Amino acid sequence: MTRVLVLNGPNLGRLGSREPDVYGATSYTGLVEQCTALGKELGFEVDVRETNDEAEMIRWLHEAADGRLPVVINPGAFTHYSYGMRDAAAQRTAPLVEVHISNPHAREEFRHTSVIAGVASGTIAGFGIGSYRLALRALAEDLAAS
């Protein structure tokens, strides 16, 4: 069974209560359950994590690179400015899919730039929690093709 890290940045632990008009009503627990269940269907052991700490996220990306682990990542606000996280993601040794619940390009201008996108296998955005499901399916297809 392939182990996959699903990494979430700042404020994503507040899903369900944080701006539900933007991020939906699904709680963080609901996100974990959905990712874990779909992962099992796809033959993945999914490890879902959330942090508000940039250094911890970088350590997790190093763990993924060292372990050749595929990653689904929602960097949250780190998306727009964390060059340290971008450099850690660039060290990937397996597919890495960037996800966003909302469509950053339909929001404030500062959200239009992702420093992660250029080193990711791909980006999925704007499909709510479904962005994670699409990312897991994309990983499954990518890994099956390689």
N, CA, C and O of each residue as an XYZ file, in Angstrom:
584
protein
N       0.848     -1.178      0.000
C       0.000      0.000      0.000
C       0.894      1.242      0.000
O       1.793      1.356      0.833
N       0.655      2.159     -0.916
C       1.444      3.385     -1.041
C       1.028      4.386      0.030
O      -0.157      4.674      0.198
N       2.003      4.906      0.744
C       1.737      5.935      1.747
C       1.740      7.299      1.071
O       2.639      7.615      0.292
N       0.724      8.104      1.377
C       0.577      9.448      0.820
C       0.404     10.435      1.973
O      -0.389     10.205      2.885
N       1.152     11.529      1.921
C       0.959     12.603      2.901
C       0.003     13.639      2.322
O       0.176     14.091      1.190
N      -0.997     14.008      3.099
C      -1.891     15.114      2.756
C      -1.587     16.200      3.780
O      -1.959     16.087      4.948
N      -0.910     17.251      3.332
C      -0.398     18.287      4.221
C      -1.214     19.567      4.085
O      -1.492     20.031      2.979
N      -1.587     20.121      5.219
C      -2.419     21.324      5.253
C      -1.751     22.412      6.066
O      -1.259     22.167      7.168
N      -1.734     23.614      5.516
C      -1.119     24.760      6.165
C      -2.055     25.509      7.096
O      -3.062     24.970      7.557
N      -1.709     26.757      7.364
C      -2.379     27.538      8.402
C      -3.880     27.679      8.207
O      -4.379     27.864      7.097
N      -4.565     27.585      9.315
C      -6.002     27.819      9.462
C      -6.875     26.714      8.880
O      -8.096     26.774      9.018
N      -6.289     25.709      8.233
C      -7.121     24.657      7.643
C      -7.725     23.742      8.696
O      -8.714     23.062      8.425
N      -7.149     23.714      9.888
C      -7.752     22.976     10.997
C      -9.073     23.584     11.440
O      -9.804     22.977     12.223
N      -9.383     24.767     10.951
C     -10.618     25.462     11.322
C     -11.719     25.306     10.270
O     -12.724     26.015     10.298
N     -11.511     24.371      9.348
C     -12.541     24.129      8.331
C     -13.882     23.849      9.002
O     -13.946     23.237     10.068
N     -14.935     24.303      8.366
C     -16.280     24.124      8.892
C     -16.754     25.333      9.679
O     -17.944     25.647      9.697
N     -15.797     26.021     10.343
C     -16.167     27.225     11.095
C     -15.541     28.475     10.492
O     -16.028     29.581     10.727
N     -14.484     28.320      9.731
C     -13.799     29.464      9.129
C     -14.424     29.799      7.776
O     -14.367     28.989      6.851
N     -15.005     30.958      7.657
C     -15.566     31.450      6.398
C     -16.226     30.338      5.566
O     -15.754     30.017      4.475
N     -17.313     29.755      6.079
C     -17.950     28.656      5.346
C     -18.443     29.049      3.949
O     -18.616     28.185      3.090
N     -18.666     30.335      3.721
C     -19.071     30.783      2.382
C     -17.922     30.646      1.383
O     -18.159     30.567      0.178
N     -16.681     30.617      1.870
C     -15.504     30.450      1.009
C     -15.004     29.005      1.044
O     -14.685     28.430      0.004
N     -14.937     28.419      2.249
C     -14.294     27.128      2.432
C     -15.260     25.963      2.651
O     -14.828     24.818      2.782
N     -16.563     26.247      2.693
C     -17.552     25.188      2.844
C     -17.822     24.828      4.292
O     -17.220     25.379      5.214
N     -18.739     23.893      4.468
C     -19.195     23.507      5.801
C     -18.520     22.242      6.320
O     -18.705     21.889      7.485
N     -17.742     21.552      5.489
C     -17.065     20.336      5.936
C     -16.004     20.684      6.967
O     -15.184     21.578      6.756
N     -16.028     19.966      8.088
C     -15.041     20.197      9.142
C     -13.704     19.573      8.760
O     -13.618     18.799      7.807
N     -12.671     19.916      9.508
C     -11.363     19.310      9.273
C     -11.462     17.793      9.479
O     -10.871     17.024      8.721
N     -12.200     17.371     10.493
C     -12.398     15.938     10.730
C     -13.051     15.285      9.518
O     -12.682     14.177      9.127
N     -14.024     15.976      8.926
C     -14.672     15.470      7.714
C     -13.689     15.352      6.560
O     -13.738     14.385      5.800
N     -12.800     16.322      6.425
C     -11.772     16.269      5.390
C     -10.881     15.050      5.589
O     -10.599     14.317      4.641
N     -10.442     14.837      6.819
C      -9.579     13.688      7.126
C     -10.299     12.388      6.771
O      -9.715     11.501      6.149
N     -11.557     12.278      7.163
C     -12.335     11.062      6.886
C     -12.473     10.834      5.381
O     -12.310      9.709      4.909
N     -12.772     11.891      4.625
C     -12.941     11.740      3.175
C     -11.631     11.340      2.497
O     -11.628     10.467      1.629
N     -10.534     11.963      2.880
C      -9.233     11.642      2.279
C      -8.826     10.209      2.623
O      -8.323      9.481      1.767
N      -9.040      9.813      3.858
C      -8.672      8.472      4.301
C      -9.500      7.414      3.573
O      -8.962      6.406      3.114
N     -10.807      7.645      3.470
C     -11.689      6.676      2.811
C     -11.357      6.539      1.326
O     -11.232      5.422      0.824
N     -11.213      7.659      0.620
C     -10.884      7.584     -0.799
C      -9.497      6.981     -0.987
O      -9.282      6.179     -1.896
N      -8.572      7.361     -0.140
C      -7.232      6.796     -0.217
C      -7.262      5.281     -0.136
O      -6.579      4.602     -0.903
N      -8.038      4.756      0.776
C      -8.152      3.304      0.931
C      -8.668      2.671     -0.359
O      -8.158      1.639     -0.795
N      -9.685      3.295     -0.973
C     -10.221      2.795     -2.250
C      -9.152      2.776     -3.335
O      -9.144      1.890     -4.189
N      -8.251      3.753     -3.300
C      -7.214      3.886     -4.321
C      -5.948      3.087     -3.999
O      -4.995      3.075     -4.778
N      -5.952      2.426     -2.850
C      -4.780      1.650     -2.459
C      -3.718      2.468     -1.744
O      -2.543      2.101     -1.735
N      -4.138      3.584     -1.141
C      -3.220      4.463     -0.422
C      -3.439      4.353      1.082
O      -4.557      4.160      1.560
N      -2.346      4.481      1.801
C      -2.412      4.728      3.238
C      -2.222      6.233      3.377
O      -1.113      6.735      3.198
N      -3.289      6.954      3.692
C      -3.258      8.412      3.708
C      -3.001      8.918      5.124
O      -3.675      8.519      6.074
N      -2.028      9.791      5.246
C      -1.660     10.426      6.504
C      -1.957     11.915      6.342
O      -1.216     12.628      5.665
N      -3.043     12.385      6.964
C      -3.473     13.783      6.841
C      -2.939     14.557      8.040
O      -3.105     14.145      9.188
N      -2.290     15.695      7.750
C      -1.690     16.532      8.795
C      -2.045     17.998      8.562
O      -2.325     18.413      7.437
N      -2.028     18.771      9.645
C      -2.281     20.212      9.563
C      -1.346     20.920     10.519
O      -1.101     20.450     11.630
N      -0.818     22.069     10.071
C       0.048     22.866     10.940
C      -0.101     24.343     10.617
O      -0.401     24.727      9.487
N       0.115     25.152     11.629
C       0.204     26.599     11.458
C       1.669     27.036     11.483
O       1.968     28.230     11.468
N       2.575     26.063     11.522
C       4.005     26.304     11.687
C       4.744     26.000     10.387
O       4.775     24.855      9.935
N       5.330     27.016      9.800
C       6.042     26.867      8.532
C       7.202     25.876      8.641
O       7.426     25.082      7.727
N       7.933     25.917      9.743
C       9.075     25.017      9.920
C       8.616     23.562      9.966
O       9.283     22.684      9.417
N       7.499     23.305     10.608
C       6.983     21.935     10.656
C       6.593     21.447      9.260
O       6.853     20.297      8.909
N       5.974     22.313      8.470
C       5.607     21.945      7.101
C       6.859     21.612      6.288
O       6.863     20.649      5.522
N       7.897     22.390      6.449
C       9.155     22.127      5.742
C       9.722     20.774      6.165
O      10.189     20.012      5.318
N       9.689     20.465      7.455
C      10.165     19.160      7.932
C       9.355     18.029      7.300
O       9.921     17.002      6.928
N       8.038     18.205      7.173
C       7.192     17.174      6.564
C       7.541     16.989      5.085
O       7.536     15.866      4.581
N       7.839     18.079      4.398
C       8.236     17.969      2.989
C       9.582     17.261      2.854
O       9.798     16.509      1.903
N      10.479     17.500      3.798
C      11.751     16.767      3.798
C      11.499     15.276      4.039
O      12.109     14.427      3.390
N      10.610     14.968      4.962
C      10.237     13.577      5.240
C       9.704     12.908      3.971
O      10.062     11.772      3.661
N       8.850     13.620      3.248
C       8.292     13.080      2.006
C       9.387     12.850      0.969
O       9.406     11.811      0.309
N      10.292     13.804      0.822
C      11.386     13.660     -0.146
C      12.281     12.478      0.222
O      12.642     11.676     -0.639
N      12.635     12.374      1.492
C      13.517     11.297      1.935
C      12.851      9.929      1.790
O      13.517      8.935      1.501
N      11.528      9.886      1.991
C      10.800      8.623      1.920
C      10.183      8.335      0.563
O       9.496      7.328      0.392
N      10.423      9.214     -0.405
C       9.831      9.079     -1.744
C       8.306      8.964     -1.656
O       7.690      8.144     -2.336
N       7.716      9.802     -0.804
C       6.277      9.764     -0.562
C       5.546     10.779     -1.431
O       5.945     11.942     -1.479
N       4.488     10.366     -2.115
C       3.639     11.324     -2.823
C       2.971     12.265     -1.819
O       2.710     11.896     -0.674
N       2.701     13.493     -2.282
C       2.140     14.520     -1.403
C       0.980     15.226     -2.093
O       1.042     15.559     -3.276
N      -0.084     15.445     -1.314
C      -1.127     16.401     -1.652
C      -0.941     17.515     -0.636
O      -0.921     17.257      0.567
N      -0.805     18.755     -1.105
C      -0.520     19.853     -0.178
C      -1.432     21.039     -0.431
O      -1.564     21.521     -1.556
N      -2.053     21.496      0.639
C      -2.757     22.771      0.631
C      -1.938     23.679      1.539
O      -2.095     23.639      2.759
N      -1.066     24.495      0.957
C      -0.169     25.305      1.774
C      -0.854     26.457      2.512
O      -0.225     27.122      3.334
N      -2.135     26.699      2.226
C      -2.805     27.836      2.843
C      -2.064     29.121      2.499
O      -1.608     29.298      1.369
N      -1.948     30.002      3.461
C      -1.297     31.292      3.222
C       0.180     31.154      2.851
O       0.742     32.054      2.227
N       0.821     30.034      3.228
C       2.221     29.825      2.850
C       2.392     29.816      1.327
O       3.483     30.075      0.817
N       1.321     29.520      0.618
C       1.332     29.453     -0.845
C       1.974     30.681     -1.467
O       2.692     30.576     -2.462
N       1.722     31.824     -0.892
C       2.017     33.093     -1.539
C       3.389     33.681     -1.211
O       3.824     34.638     -1.851
N       4.076     33.105     -0.206
C       5.319     33.756      0.183
C       6.408     32.842      0.736
O       7.536     33.300      0.922
N       6.122     31.588      1.002
C       7.113     30.758      1.693
C       8.110     30.141      0.712
O       7.892     29.057      0.172
N       9.195     30.855      0.504
C      10.241     30.346     -0.387
C      10.965     29.163      0.246
O      11.467     28.291     -0.463
N      11.023     29.128      1.571
C      11.602     27.966      2.249
C      10.779     26.713      1.970
O      11.333     25.640      1.730
N       9.474     26.852      2.002
C       8.599     25.721      1.705
C       8.696     25.351      0.232
O       8.663     24.171     -0.117
N       8.815     26.345     -0.626
C       8.976     26.086     -2.058
C      10.253     25.297     -2.317
O      10.256     24.355     -3.109
N      11.347     25.686     -1.644
C      12.606     24.978     -1.814
C      12.512     23.546     -1.298
O      13.101     22.638     -1.884
N      11.781     23.336     -0.212
C      11.579     21.983      0.314
C      10.732     21.160     -0.657
O      11.035     19.991     -0.897
N       9.687     21.748     -1.213
C       8.831     21.045     -2.170
C       9.596     20.703     -3.446
O       9.328     19.681     -4.077
N      10.547     21.554     -3.825
C      11.344     21.318     -5.036
C      12.229     20.083     -4.898
O      12.692     19.542     -5.903
N      12.466     19.636     -3.684
C      13.282     18.451     -3.447
C      12.483     17.160     -3.572
O      13.001     16.081     -3.288
N      11.249     17.261     -3.988
C      10.366     16.089     -4.041
C      10.959     14.973     -4.882
O      11.660     15.207     -5.867
N      10.656     13.757     -4.461
C      11.123     12.566     -5.163
C       9.945     11.710     -5.618
O      10.123     10.577     -6.065
N       8.753     12.261     -5.499
C       7.501     11.613     -5.903
C       6.543     12.737     -6.289
O       6.821     13.906     -6.021
N       5.419     12.393     -6.916
C       4.475     13.451     -7.305
C       4.014     14.294     -6.109
O       3.857     13.795     -4.995
N       3.805     15.584     -6.377
C       3.296     16.519     -5.384
C       2.215     17.348     -6.066
O       2.472     18.029     -7.059
N       0.998     17.282     -5.519
C      -0.124     18.017     -6.086
C      -0.544     19.110     -5.103
O      -0.871     18.834     -3.949
N      -0.528     20.348     -5.582
C      -0.981     21.500     -4.796
C      -2.499     21.595     -4.917
O      -3.041     21.496     -6.018
N      -3.182     21.784     -3.796
C      -4.636     21.943     -3.828
C      -5.061     23.206     -3.093
O      -4.393     23.681     -2.174
N      -6.192     23.724     -3.532
C      -6.844     24.839     -2.845
C      -8.342     24.596     -2.884
O      -8.886     24.169     -3.902
N      -8.991     24.863     -1.793
C     -10.428     24.664     -1.689
C     -11.151     25.699     -2.543
O     -12.065     25.362     -3.295
N     -10.745     26.941     -2.425
C     -11.323     28.012     -3.243
C     -10.451     28.212     -4.476
O      -9.387     27.605     -4.600
N     -10.901     29.051     -5.371
C     -10.110     29.392     -6.552
C      -9.330     30.671     -6.231
O      -9.917     31.753     -6.214
N      -8.026     30.571     -5.979
C      -7.254     31.760     -5.605
C      -7.331     32.882     -6.642
O      -7.232     34.055     -6.284
N      -7.504     32.542     -7.907
C      -7.541     33.555     -8.963
C      -8.857     34.321     -9.002
O      -8.963     35.341     -9.683
N      -9.851     33.838     -8.281
C     -11.127     34.537     -8.194
C     -11.219     35.355     -6.905
O     -12.279     35.883     -6.570
N     -10.105     35.454     -6.192
C     -10.085     36.153     -4.905
C      -9.134     37.347     -4.962
O      -8.809     37.828     -6.048
N      -8.696     37.819     -3.821
C      -7.825     38.985     -3.745
C      -6.565     38.764     -4.569
O      -6.096     37.636     -4.723
N      -6.029     39.852     -5.091
C      -4.881     39.758     -5.992
C      -3.671     39.076     -5.346
O      -2.954     38.338     -6.022
N      -3.431     39.308     -4.049
C      -2.255     38.700     -3.423
C      -2.325     37.179     -3.445
O      -1.298     36.512     -3.322
N      -3.531     36.620     -3.602
C      -3.685     35.162     -3.642
C      -3.399     34.572     -5.029
O      -3.376     33.351     -5.182
N      -3.187     35.401     -6.013
C      -2.996     34.917     -7.384
C      -1.627     34.285     -7.608
O      -1.444     33.546     -8.576
N      -0.669     34.558     -6.738
C       0.685     34.036     -6.905
C       0.907     32.845     -5.985
O       0.653     32.925     -4.784
N       1.383     31.740     -6.552
C       1.782     30.573     -5.780
C       3.266     30.325     -6.023
O       3.699     30.131     -7.159
N       4.035     30.333     -4.940
C       5.451     30.006     -5.087
C       5.652     28.496     -5.149
O       6.750     28.030     -5.457
N       4.607     27.731     -4.861
C       4.666     26.269     -4.863
C       4.357     25.700     -6.249
O       4.926     24.679     -6.634
N       3.477     26.339     -6.991
C       2.985     25.796     -8.265
C       4.106     25.407     -9.223
O       3.999     24.395     -9.915
N       5.157     26.180     -9.273
C       6.234     25.927    -10.213
C       7.034     24.664     -9.937
O       7.751     24.186    -10.817
N       6.925     24.116     -8.738
C       7.653     22.887     -8.400
C       6.707     21.716     -8.133
O       7.152     20.627     -7.769
N       5.405     21.937     -8.312
C       4.402     20.885     -8.115
C       4.181     20.120     -9.413
O       4.447     20.633    -10.500
N       3.697     18.900     -9.292
C       3.299     18.120    -10.470
C       2.105     18.767    -11.140
O       1.970     18.732    -12.363
N       1.234     19.361    -10.325
C       0.041     20.034    -10.827
C      -0.676     20.732     -9.692
O      -0.335     20.559     -8.522
N      -1.674     21.522    -10.050
C      -2.465     22.270     -9.078
C      -3.936     22.057     -9.367
O      -4.363     22.105    -10.520
N      -4.714     21.821     -8.316
C      -6.164     21.675     -8.430
C      -6.778     22.671     -7.459
O      -6.442     22.674     -6.274
N      -7.676     23.516     -7.954
C      -8.239     24.566     -7.111
C      -9.681     24.850     -7.481
O     -10.092     24.694     -8.630
N     -10.438     25.268     -6.482
C     -11.767     25.792     -6.728
C     -12.899     24.783     -6.642
O     -14.042     25.126     -6.944
N     -12.619     23.560     -6.244
C     -13.648     22.534     -6.191
C     -14.031     22.165     -4.767
O     -14.514     21.061     -4.516
N     -13.820     23.079     -3.842
C     -14.129     22.803     -2.443
C     -13.275     21.650     -1.933
O     -12.137     21.463     -2.364
N     -13.839     20.887     -1.016
C     -13.137     19.722     -0.483
C     -12.874     18.716     -1.603
O     -11.956     17.901     -1.505
N     -13.667     18.774     -2.653
C     -13.462     17.905     -3.810
C     -12.089     18.080     -4.440
O     -11.614     17.175     -5.125
N     -11.438     19.222     -4.226
C     -10.082     19.415     -4.742
C      -9.145     18.335     -4.213
O      -8.259     17.873     -4.932
N      -9.338     17.937     -2.968
C      -8.508     16.886     -2.385
C      -8.787     15.540     -3.053
O      -7.861     14.784     -3.348
N     -10.056     15.247     -3.287
C     -10.412     13.983     -3.947
C      -9.819     13.932     -5.356
O      -9.281     12.907     -5.775
N      -9.923     15.044     -6.079
C      -9.340     15.104     -7.420
C      -7.821     14.908     -7.365
O      -7.249     14.230     -8.219
N      -7.184     15.491     -6.378
C      -5.731     15.368     -6.237
C      -5.328     13.921     -5.944
O      -4.356     13.423     -6.511
N      -6.059     13.252     -5.074
C      -5.745     11.855     -4.769
C      -5.928     10.976     -6.003
O      -5.134     10.069     -6.252
N      -6.973     11.251     -6.767
C      -7.191     10.487     -8.007
C      -6.070     10.780     -9.021
O      -5.604      9.872     -9.710
N      -5.648     12.030     -9.108
C      -4.545     12.387    -10.015
C      -3.263     11.663     -9.598
O      -2.522     11.180    -10.453
N      -2.999     11.586     -8.300
C      -1.829     10.855     -7.820
C      -1.915      9.381     -8.222
O      -0.937      8.801     -8.694
N      -3.092      8.784     -8.029
C      -3.267      7.374     -8.370
C      -2.972      7.130     -9.843
O      -2.298      6.163    -10.200
N      -3.487      8.021    -10.703
C      -3.244      7.877    -12.148
C      -1.769      8.081    -12.488
O      -1.203      7.346    -13.297
N      -1.159      9.077    -11.868
C       0.251      9.373    -12.120
C       1.127      8.206    -11.687
O       2.033      7.807    -12.419
N       0.868      7.659    -10.513
C       1.680      6.553    -10.001
C       1.460      5.286    -10.825
O       2.397      4.511    -11.018
N       0.242      5.064    -11.312
C      -0.041      3.877    -12.123
C       0.669      3.955    -13.471
O       1.041      2.931    -14.044
N       0.853      5.176    -13.973
C       1.489      5.367    -15.277
C       3.009      5.251    -15.225
O       3.664      5.051    -16.247
N       3.561      5.381    -14.013
C       5.031      5.363    -13.916
C       5.579      3.999    -13.559
O       6.793      3.832    -13.443
